[in-house]
Amino acid sequence: SLQKLQINLMLNMGIIHFKLHRDAEAADYFLKARLLAKQTGDEAMTVSTTLSLGRAQARLGNLKRAEQLLLQGKVLAEKNGQLRSVALADEFLGELAELRGELKAAESNLRSALEQAERIAARGDIVVEALQRLSRVRLKMGFAEESLELSERALTLAGSNGEVYELGYLHSTRAHAWASQGERDKAVA
């Protein structure tokens, strides 16, 4: 229907703004898309827009609201059997925990997201994203060697499935891991 197209367009505009770090604009698009999805009874799109709005709220510093939205999205995704969205919810909850400095909780959520994503599509985009975030968290926890292994695995997958958006983050994490081990030349490379 036209409303479904409108929801998709608003969601995609929000995603573009989110990737450009225009978080207030992204949140506005996600909120409008979410309201329309709820009004039309489209639970699948309600999940997507709720999770996206949660991420935007986290970036805006509204951590309590972000957590509420991410948990609402996860519960609805579980209810509807949207396995990909459940994995994404865990990934985003991991990001939120990392943002709060709760590294053990971040690791737990990211490992859960990774396990779920591997069951859905072992070489898919969520696997790459979860590995990238887990690599960063493990580095913050002081496990540089494991961080390098996780990021190497993610780089290999990203190269084979075209997930280029994560490449910069992966190389940055690897550089920090090498630097933490005193490997300046490898870090610079």
C-alpha positions as a Python dict, from the first residue, in 0.01 Angstrom:
ca = {
    (1, 'S'): (0, 0, 0),
    (2, 'L'): (97, 363, -24),
    (3, 'Q'): (131, 380, 355),
    (4, 'K'): (378, 89, 353),
    (5, 'L'): (584, 274, 91),
    (6, 'Q'): (568, 591, 299),
    (7, 'I'): (690, 403, 610),
    (8, 'N'): (977, 249, 413),
    (9, 'L'): (1078, 585, 268),
    (10, 'M'): (1077, 754, 609),
    (11, 'L'): (1273, 465, 762),
    (12, 'N'): (1532, 481, 483),
    (13, 'M'): (1561, 860, 512),
    (14, 'G'): (1619, 810, 884),
    (15, 'I'): (1890, 552, 814),
    (16, 'I'): (2066, 790, 575),
    (17, 'H'): (2058, 1070, 833),
    (18, 'F'): (2176, 827, 1103),
    (19, 'K'): (2476, 719, 894),
    (20, 'L'): (2558, 1086, 834),
    (21, 'H'): (2541, 1144, 1212),
    (22, 'R'): (2245, 1378, 1177),
    (23, 'D'): (2087, 1215, 1475),
    (24, 'A'): (1804, 1457, 1550),
    (25, 'E'): (1683, 1437, 1189),
    (26, 'A'): (1717, 1059, 1194),
    (27, 'A'): (1514, 1037, 1515),
    (28, 'D'): (1244, 1256, 1362),
    (29, 'Y'): (1210, 1029, 1056),
    (30, 'F'): (1216, 714, 1271),
    (31, 'L'): (950, 855, 1503),
    (32, 'K'): (719, 947, 1213),
    (33, 'A'): (770, 607, 1050),
    (34, 'R'): (705, 431, 1381),
    (35, 'L'): (382, 622, 1442),
    (36, 'L'): (253, 539, 1094),
    (37, 'A'): (355, 173, 1129),
    (38, 'K'): (169, 150, 1459),
    (39, 'Q'): (-137, 327, 1314),
    (40, 'T'): (-154, 84, 1023),
    (41, 'G'): (-93, -219, 1243),
    (42, 'D'): (228, -315, 1062),
    (43, 'E'): (412, -492, 1342),
    (44, 'A'): (714, -585, 1130),
    (45, 'M'): (777, -221, 1044),
    (46, 'T'): (695, -118, 1400),
    (47, 'V'): (985, -339, 1510),
    (48, 'S'): (1227, -189, 1256),
    (49, 'T'): (1131, 169, 1330),
    (50, 'T'): (1135, 114, 1707),
    (51, 'L'): (1484, -36, 1700),
    (52, 'S'): (1608, 244, 1474),
    (53, 'L'): (1455, 510, 1696),
    (54, 'G'): (1621, 344, 1996),
    (55, 'R'): (1964, 372, 1832),
    (56, 'A'): (1904, 738, 1747),
    (57, 'Q'): (1794, 811, 2103),
    (58, 'A'): (2114, 650, 2232),
    (59, 'R'): (2324, 874, 2011),
    (60, 'L'): (2128, 1175, 2130),
    (61, 'G'): (2215, 1082, 2488),
    (62, 'N'): (1865, 972, 2587),
    (63, 'L'): (1991, 639, 2719),
    (64, 'K'): (1688, 544, 2930),
    (65, 'R'): (1450, 609, 2638),
    (66, 'A'): (1686, 423, 2405),
    (67, 'E'): (1681, 118, 2631),
    (68, 'Q'): (1300, 125, 2654),
    (69, 'L'): (1266, 138, 2277),
    (70, 'L'): (1524, -134, 2212),
    (71, 'L'): (1360, -367, 2463),
    (72, 'Q'): (1012, -295, 2320),
    (73, 'G'): (1142, -370, 1971),
    (74, 'K'): (1306, -693, 2087),
    (75, 'V'): (991, -816, 2265),
    (76, 'L'): (776, -744, 1960),
    (77, 'A'): (1030, -909, 1729),
    (78, 'E'): (1035, -1220, 1948),
    (79, 'K'): (654, -1227, 1951),
    (80, 'N'): (645, -1211, 1571),
    (81, 'G'): (930, -1456, 1513),
    (82, 'Q'): (1146, -1190, 1347),
    (83, 'L'): (1478, -1360, 1418),
    (84, 'R'): (1689, -1106, 1230),
    (85, 'S'): (1536, -822, 1430),
    (86, 'V'): (1593, -1008, 1757),
    (87, 'A'): (1962, -1037, 1667),
    (88, 'L'): (1971, -667, 1575),
    (89, 'A'): (1805, -576, 1905),
    (90, 'D'): (2076, -762, 2096),
    (91, 'E'): (2343, -592, 1885),
    (92, 'F'): (2195, -249, 1957),
    (93, 'L'): (2153, -328, 2327),
    (94, 'G'): (2522, -421, 2324),
    (95, 'E'): (2606, -84, 2171),
    (96, 'L'): (2400, 88, 2437),
    (97, 'A'): (2573, -102, 2717),
    (98, 'E'): (2911, -12, 2567),
    (99, 'L'): (2807, 352, 2553),
    (100, 'R'): (2725, 332, 2924),
    (101, 'G'): (3061, 174, 2995),
    (102, 'E'): (2899, -157, 3094),
    (103, 'L'): (3144, -372, 2900),
    (104, 'K'): (3043, -713, 3041),
    (105, 'A'): (2677, -647, 2951),
    (106, 'A'): (2787, -521, 2609),
    (107, 'E'): (2989, -836, 2552),
    (108, 'S'): (2698, -1057, 2657),
    (109, 'N'): (2451, -884, 2423),
    (110, 'L'): (2697, -886, 2134),
    (111, 'R'): (2778, -1255, 2177),
    (112, 'S'): (2405, -1330, 2181),
    (113, 'A'): (2357, -1122, 1863),
    (114, 'L'): (2650, -1302, 1699),
    (115, 'E'): (2517, -1649, 1784),
    (116, 'Q'): (2170, -1564, 1654),
    (117, 'A'): (2307, -1400, 1339),
    (118, 'E'): (2527, -1701, 1262),
    (119, 'R'): (2221, -1928, 1282),
    (120, 'I'): (2027, -1703, 1043),
    (121, 'A'): (2303, -1626, 790),
    (122, 'A'): (2655, -1734, 886),
    (123, 'R'): (2815, -1494, 638),
    (124, 'G'): (2561, -1213, 668),
    (125, 'D'): (2583, -847, 754),
    (126, 'I'): (2474, -885, 1115),
    (127, 'V'): (2760, -1129, 1176),
    (128, 'V'): (3007, -869, 1048),
    (129, 'E'): (2848, -593, 1258),
    (130, 'A'): (2840, -804, 1575),
    (131, 'L'): (3202, -911, 1525),
    (132, 'Q'): (3310, -550, 1471),
    (133, 'R'): (3140, -430, 1787),
    (134, 'L'): (3254, -730, 1990),
    (135, 'S'): (3610, -669, 1872),
    (136, 'R'): (3592, -311, 1995),
    (137, 'V'): (3446, -415, 2332),
    (138, 'R'): (3704, -688, 2385),
    (139, 'L'): (3978, -434, 2314),
    (140, 'K'): (3830, -198, 2574),
    (141, 'M'): (3831, -491, 2817),
    (142, 'G'): (4205, -537, 2757),
    (143, 'F'): (4199, -834, 2520),
    (144, 'A'): (4386, -692, 2221),
    (145, 'E'): (4480, -1031, 2072),
    (146, 'E'): (4119, -1151, 2074),
    (147, 'S'): (4011, -815, 1936),
    (148, 'L'): (4250, -862, 1643),
    (149, 'E'): (4119, -1214, 1578),
    (150, 'L'): (3755, -1100, 1583),
    (151, 'S'): (3823, -805, 1355),
    (152, 'E'): (4021, -1021, 1113),
    (153, 'R'): (3729, -1262, 1090),
    (154, 'A'): (3493, -969, 1031),
    (155, 'L'): (3721, -822, 762),
    (156, 'T'): (3725, -1155, 579),
    (157, 'L'): (3345, -1177, 588),
    (158, 'A'): (3300, -813, 492),
    (159, 'G'): (3525, -867, 191),
    (160, 'S'): (3319, -1162, 75),
    (161, 'N'): (2971, -1016, 130),
    (162, 'G'): (3027, -653, 35),
    (163, 'E'): (2962, -511, 384),
    (164, 'V'): (3191, -213, 319),
    (165, 'Y'): (3031, 23, 573),
    (166, 'E'): (3201, -160, 860),
    (167, 'L'): (3551, -165, 704),
    (168, 'G'): (3662, 171, 843),
    (169, 'Y'): (3549, 79, 1193),
    (170, 'L'): (3726, -256, 1170),
    (171, 'H'): (4055, -102, 1056),
    (172, 'S'): (4031, 162, 1329),
    (173, 'T'): (3977, -103, 1597),
    (174, 'R'): (4268, -305, 1462),
    (175, 'A'): (4493, 2, 1468),
    (176, 'H'): (4407, 65, 1833),
    (177, 'A'): (4466, -302, 1917),
    (178, 'W'): (4808, -300, 1750),
    (179, 'A'): (4895, 28, 1922),
    (180, 'S'): (4798, -117, 2260),
    (181, 'Q'): (5053, -391, 2197),
    (182, 'G'): (5327, -144, 2106),
    (183, 'E'): (5313, -235, 1737),
    (184, 'R'): (5328, 118, 1599),
    (185, 'D'): (5406, 24, 1236),
    (186, 'K'): (5118, -223, 1222),
    (187, 'A'): (4888, 33, 1384),
    (188, 'V'): (4984, 299, 1129),
    (189, 'A'): (4939, 54, 840),
}
